Every structure is written in C-alpha cells, then in structure tokens.
Amino acid sequence: MERIKSRLIMGAVAVAAASVLFSGCTSDESINETVATVNGNRITVMEVREAIGIPGGLVSAPNFDKEQKKKIVEQIAETRILAQEARTQGLDNTKEFKDAVRAGEPGIVIKGLFRKELDARGKKAESEIETAAKGLMAKDNNLKPTDARLQAGQAVFGSKLSQVQTEVSEAARKAFPEKIDTAVIGRIGKGEKVADDTVVGQVGADKITYGEAKVLIEKGMAAGGGQHSGKDFSKDEKALTSVIGQELSNRSLLAYAKQQGGEKGRWLELDRSLLENSVLIGLLAEKVIFKDLVVSDKEIEATYNDHKEMFSKGGKVMPLAEVRSQIVSFLQDDKKRKAVEAFLAPLKAKAKIVITESLLPKI
C-alpha cells in the first residue's frame, strides 16, 4: 500500500528540498495563514512550503514563482479531495484505517520533537545565510546574489537538519539507553529453541520479545517483496540484531520525544491530519480506484512487440520472458495514473476549491 500511496499522489508534494532558495524567517501568523480551502478544508502556507521541500515551512521559497506555487496548491487540493471521498465512502471507519493511524502515531510524536528543534534553529537561520552568501560572493565575483543565497541556504539548513537529527538521537540514547540481549540472539543463531515471549532487547521498562522481532522481520520481508532465497531471517543473528536495534532506537526516540513534549506541539493537528489523509488515499486506491485494475497477457505482448527496440541488449532483442516484469510494472503505473485521473475528474469538478492568490507570494 505504501507504493500505491506514493504513486497515487504522484510526487505532487515532494519537490526536492535542494531547489529551495531560503529567504527570511517568517512569523507564526504567516505560516498558519490559509492559502486555500477545499470544500471548507484548510491548506496553510506552512503545508505548501513543506510540500515544496522546506522543513517546518520556516522560510519562504522566492525562487518558485506564483504559478508554480499555485500548481502545488492545486496538487495538494487534489489529495484533499481524494481523502474526503475516502471518508464519504466510510473508509475512515475501517479496521485498516484505525490500525494504520495507530501505527503512525509514534512517528507524529517524534516528528513533533524534530519540528520543535528545527523551529528553534530556523529562527536564527537568516543571519547565517546572509553571512554564508557574502562569503560565497567574496570567493566568486561572478556569483549572482540569488544563486549565492540558494547555495548558502542549502548549506546552512542542511547543516541544521543534520545537527537536529544527530543531537536528538544522541540525547535519546542517553536518556533511554538501548540494550540488546546478544546471548539470547546467539542461541537463536545456533538453532536453539527460544520461546516467543523471551525478551531480546529493551529500552527502560519497554521490552521487545523474540515473537515481536519475528513479526518485524516478516513485515520487512513483505515490504521488500517477499522472502529471499527461502532463508529464515528470524534465526539469523545479523538480521535479528539489525531489526531489534532499529526498533529499540525508534522506541528510545519516541520515549525521549514524549519527555520533551513532542506530542504537545502546535503542529500535532496538521501532522495527524496528513497521516490520516495519506492512509485514506492508500485505502481508496487499494479498495476502489485500483480494485479491478489488471494487466492482460495481450497488453503485455502488444507493448513488447511495439517497443522491441527498448528491450535490446548487445544488439539483440531480449526474450519477452526476461522483460515481462518490467513491462508489467510500466503498464500498471500507466493504468494507475489514468485511473486516478479518471476517478478524480468528476470529484474535482464538483469540489469547491478557493485559492487566495494574494497569499501565494508569501509561500
């Protein structure tokens, strides 16, 4: 479902952060202003900036012109419409929705802490960017001020993001140390029978059992496309240590985020809403939009015959069997894109989308 969601949104809100020209820190009022509504549902300046790729929406993006910003707002509006339709169809009352949102809640808390830390550092970014930009222009007389600010902004904010991640992670490990029971994992690796309720790692009083570790490994295998070479990774010391270590790090970070007020931030409502919308869109795609989507053998063969030049290697056309999965993936993506467009068109025609164009320059 994760792949479906990413394809469905089609990159609408994932413009590379490296393209952002940082210019001036903004007030909370500016960040929270409503730049558009979709059937009464708000889209804020902050949300659009984050869609552009500005962490926390703390600074504006003047290198994006008004039409580019408007296009991004329209793309966000489309995802809103799809999420609203999912609610209309009752998908927010399903067990899948509730389970997915519950599973995503820790991420919201952790994100809240990162937002808090980034916000504090971002308020001091302008002077650093100016200083760095001046330094770059001093070294290169041909460098334009706008290009200098772009390079300086990327460097300064990239550094701040790295600092936040490193410092918060280190603080979390100190406050809530992680411990892996290497002795138990060693026994498992040797083939000894270990009960599922055996503790294999813990953060404070929060424990991970062998049974939980096996579930994590199964989920990882499923996300990666299934089992590999038939190997049972739940008995592999390296795989177990890696999975348990990552889970302990997540739990340590979550405990620290709660301690530091990550679950009480002013961004909580927005982040929870974005999580719910993402889950709803995924469910709508899976259960409705792509429900009857199939790729037939006839379509596969026709695509192969029509584009044989694309499947050549060493001057020879590869057999269909060797490129079949590649063709299937291409056709599925194309069908999904068209299915989303067809599904969205009538909904968008009926929706009430109001964009306050006078606010677009503030983004």
C-alpha angles and dihedrals in degrees: 000000000000091000090048091053094050092049093044094056085043096207092299094142101030109083109158115269089220090072094062121111106206113219126170129332116261136218124253088249091060093047092051098045115122109244094176145357129215111201086333095313113127129238110193133206089246093055093051092048091052089049088055089052106263109136110232091358086257097146136033128252107225093167087072109079124220095266093050091051091047090052091053091049089052091050091051088049090056092055089049091053091051092048091049091051090051089056090048088056091051097247090136088067095057126106090236091059095047093046093049093049091047090051091050096050096088089055090055091053092049091045088052091059093048089049090051093051094043091049091056092050095041093061088066096044100093097068091045092051091049092050093047092047092052090050091052093049091048089058095044118036091188094057113110118228092242092051091046091053090048093053093042093048092051091050097044097044093040088055092049092050090051091048093051093050094046098043096044093047092049092047090050092052091050094047095041110023119204123227128190119194098228092177093062092044089051090054090050091050090053090056098255116151110254123183119241092239092058112119112240100172143357147191108207106309092340108103135192118210128207089249091056091048090053090052090051091052092049090051090049091051091049092050089050094052104272138296120346119225090334091282118153102229092182086078096042113105095209094048093045093048091049095048095043092046092053092047092049090050090052092050092046090051091047092051090049092046090054091048090052095048100259090145093056101052125129089245095061096097093050095046093048090049091051091049092050092047091050092051092046093051090050092051092046090052094047099043103031120009098042097025096112098027112132136162112220128213088241091058092047093051092045092052091048093049093045095049106032091136088067091057099054125124124183090353093305129104111244118234117263091245091063096052100031096104090049091053092046091052091049093049093046092052091048093048092048092051091051092043091054092048092049093046094046099046099076092040091052091048090057097040123100106230116178118185119189097216093186088069096052093088089059092061 
